[in-house]
Amino acid sequence: MLDLDRLEAVAETVSMDERLAALDRRVAAAADAWLIDPRDVGVYGRLVAAIEARRAYLNPPLGEEPREVEPVVAPPSAEQDDEVFDELAAGERAVQSIGEALQGNPADVLARLRRHS
């Protein structure tokens, strides 16, 4: 004989687990994107929103359903004028790639770094 209360509880648990799995995937995707570009404010905002949504789902206020967390809207990205980059490239201590700056004998590289710090 079927126990309808138990069947309903199992169905509710399955749907909750699906929602939690979806929230977990959202957090994982946002964390992966943030690790790729940790200085991107929008990506960080999505990570925070995903974590807050997961926490709200796991710890809802008593007597209430978990609230949906509004996604964080990233500000428009800032554009840098090329003249700033041109000034940096023309200076005495022009911007170099790490590979260029750290070539050669390690002792010489360390001495150069200490001179310029």
C-alpha positions in Angstrom: 0.0 0.0 0.0 1.3 3.5 -0.9 2.0 6.0 1.8 1.0 9.3 0.1 2.7 11.5 2.7 6.0 9.7 2.2 5.7 9.9 -1.5 5.0 13.7 -1.3 8.0 14.1 1.0 10.3 12.2 -1.4 9.0 14.3 -4.4 9.7 17.5 -2.4 13.2 16.3 -1.5 14.0 15.5 -5.1 12.9 19.0 -6.3 14.8 20.6 -3.4 17.9 18.7 -4.4 17.5 19.7 -8.1 17.3 23.4 -7.0 20.3 23.0 -4.7 22.2 21.4 -7.6 21.3 24.2 -9.9 22.5 26.8 -7.3 25.7 24.8 -6.8 26.4 24.8 -10.5 25.7 28.6 -10.6 28.2 29.2 -7.7 30.8 26.9 -9.4 30.5 28.7 -12.7 30.8 32.1 -11.1 33.8 31.0 -9.1 35.5 29.7 -12.2 34.8 32.9 -14.1 36.2 34.9 -11.1 39.4 32.8 -11.0 40.0 33.6 -14.6 39.6 37.3 -14.1 39.6 38.3 -10.4 39.7 42.0 -11.1 36.4 42.0 -13.1 33.8 43.7 -10.9 30.9 42.2 -12.7 32.2 38.6 -12.4 32.8 39.1 -8.7 29.3 40.5 -8.3 27.9 37.4 -10.0 29.9 35.2 -7.6 28.6 37.1 -4.6 25.0 36.9 -5.9 25.3 33.2 -6.5 26.6 32.5 -3.0 23.9 34.7 -1.5 21.2 32.8 -3.4 22.5 29.5 -2.3 22.7 30.6 1.3 19.2 32.0 1.2 18.0 28.7 -0.2 19.8 26.6 2.5 18.9 28.9 5.4 15.5 30.5 4.7 13.9 32.6 7.4 11.5 30.6 9.5 8.0 30.4 8.0 9.0 31.8 4.6 10.2 30.5 1.3 13.8 31.5 0.3 13.9 34.8 -1.4 15.4 35.2 -4.8 18.5 37.4 -4.7 18.7 40.1 -7.3 21.6 39.7 -9.7 24.3 42.3 -9.4 24.6 44.5 -12.4 28.2 45.2 -13.4 29.2 48.8 -14.1 30.3 49.5 -17.6 33.9 48.7 -18.1 36.3 51.7 -18.0 38.2 52.6 -21.1 41.8 53.8 -20.9 43.0 56.4 -23.4 45.9 55.1 -25.5 48.0 58.2 -24.6 48.4 56.9 -21.1 49.8 53.7 -22.4 52.0 55.6 -24.8 53.5 57.6 -22.0 54.2 54.4 -20.0 55.9 52.8 -23.0 58.1 55.9 -23.7 59.4 56.3 -20.2 62.7 55.2 -18.8 61.1 52.3 -17.0 58.8 51.1 -19.8 56.3 48.4 -19.2 57.7 44.9 -20.0 56.4 41.5 -20.0 57.4 39.4 -17.0 59.3 37.0 -19.3 61.4 39.9 -20.7 62.1 41.4 -17.3 63.2 38.2 -15.7 65.6 36.8 -18.4 69.2 36.1 -17.6 71.2 35.0 -14.6 68.9 34.8 -11.5 71.4 36.8 -9.4 71.5 39.6 -12.0 67.7 39.6 -12.2 67.4 39.9 -8.4 69.9 42.7 -8.4 67.9 44.6 -11.1 64.7 44.1 -9.1 66.3 45.5 -5.9 67.7 48.5 -7.8 64.3 49.4 -9.1 62.3 48.9 -6.0 
